[in-house]
């Protein structure tokens, strides 16, 4: 499972970057694009770091960061979706699967944390 998640979270970051590369290069878009690139890449980086955790508490802490960053990615994807729809830029087909993936990553992290804590 861990190798699958390492690849999946890395792909999520790359796919978000690819989406961002297609958006207009304006100051307004750049504010959200930079945030999305930061938090989506943090998903993969922190999941990878979780695999080197020094304790169970450290492992859970890092998985919580992954959960938070995936949820933050969802937020910025929604913002970009709403803005691009308003500006008649059609990238819904690319944003929708990324929102779904961010939700799935959040769900996997929540389930993993609960399992570790025996909740």
HUFEN-V933629 format. One record per backbone hydrogen bond with DSSP energy under -1.0 kcal/mol. CO is the residue of the C=O (numbers start at 1). NH is the residue of the N-H. E is the energy in kcal/mol with one decimal. If there is no record, write none. Layout:
# HUFEN-V933629
co->{CO CO}
nh->{NH NH}
e->{E E}
This chain:
# HUFEN-V933629
co->{1 2 3 4 5 6 7 8 9 10 11 12 13 14 15 16 17 19 20 24 26 27 29 30 31 32 33 34 35 36 37 38 39 40 41 42 43 44 45 46 49 50 55 56 57 58 59 60 61 62 63 64 65 66 67 68 69 70 71 72 73 74 75 76 77 78 79 80 81 82 83 84 85 89 91 91 92 95 96 97 98 99 100 101 102 103 104 105 106 107 108 109 110 111 112 113 114}
nh->{5 6 7 8 9 10 11 12 13 14 15 16 17 18 19 20 21 22 23 26 30 31 33 34 35 36 37 38 39 40 41 42 43 44 45 46 47 48 49 50 52 53 59 60 61 62 63 64 65 66 67 68 69 70 71 72 73 74 75 76 77 78 79 80 81 82 83 84 85 86 87 89 88 91 94 95 96 99 100 101 102 103 104 105 106 107 108 109 110 111 112 113 114 115 116 117 119}
e->{-2.5 -2.4 -2.2 -2.7 -2.8 -1.7 -2.5 -2.1 -1.8 -2.3 -3.1 -2.3 -2.3 -2.7 -2.1 -2.6 -2.0 -1.6 -1.3 -1.3 -2.9 -1.4 -3.1 -2.7 -1.2 -2.7 -2.8 -2.2 -2.9 -2.6 -1.8 -1.6 -1.2 -1.0 -2.3 -2.7 -1.9 -2.5 -2.2 -1.9 -1.9 -1.5 -2.3 -2.7 -2.4 -2.3 -2.2 -2.3 -1.6 -2.1 -2.5 -2.6 -2.8 -2.5 -2.1 -2.4 -2.3 -2.0 -1.9 -2.2 -2.5 -2.5 -2.4 -2.5 -2.3 -2.8 -2.6 -2.6 -2.2 -2.2 -2.1 -3.6 -1.4 -1.3 -1.2 -2.2 -2.7 -2.4 -2.2 -2.4 -2.5 -2.2 -2.3 -2.6 -2.3 -2.5 -2.5 -2.4 -2.7 -2.5 -2.5 -2.7 -2.4 -2.3 -2.4 -2.4 -2.9}
